[in-house]
Amino acid sequence: MTASPLPDDAHVLIQDAYQYWLRIHPAPDRLPGRQHFDPLDIPHLLPHVWLVDVIRGEPPRFRYRIAGTALNRSMGRSLTGQMMDDVNPDFYTVPEIAAPYIAMLSKPAPAYRKGAPLFAHNQQFRSLERLLLPLAGNGTETDMLFCLTLFYLPDGSIIGSIT
């Protein structure tokens, strides 16, 4: 990848996650896999990180493998092990929700979004910044997503940051 898919004003934690994902690529034409991802490399990002297992099928399903404390706090419960469409019943009926996840299966590329939450998050969070990054154990077929979400409080601060 030559140009960053992130806007210039993307939060530094979003930029850090993207740069880490680039660094762990095993080869220029190969995606990194879970085997390349080491949480110890990015401790400052961990409250905001979540990993999603891809379960291919019609439709494909997505399971929270690990959810960082900021995501769990935003949802008011632990999401680890739950299916995304069980957590949010509108997952497939609201096109903006499922589309970026499904797109990762045919065109694996970073997906960035900033705006209002689409899931039923805690009402105190009016906006978020999210980055989805494909992982592929075999280097080509997305089988997991490395994700990072920042939840903004009304004062502009984000929840769960390690300083």
GIKA-V584247 format. One record per helix or strand of 2 or more residues. SS is the DSSP state (H for helix, E for strand). FROM is the first residue (numbers start at 1). TO is the last residue. If there is no record, write none. Layout:
ss: {SS/SS}
from: {FROM/FROM}
to: {TO/TO}
This chain:
ss: {H/H/H/H/E/E/H/H/H/E/E/E}
from: {12/34/39/46/49/61/69/84/95/111/127/144}
to: {23/36/42/48/55/67/75/87/106/115/135/152}
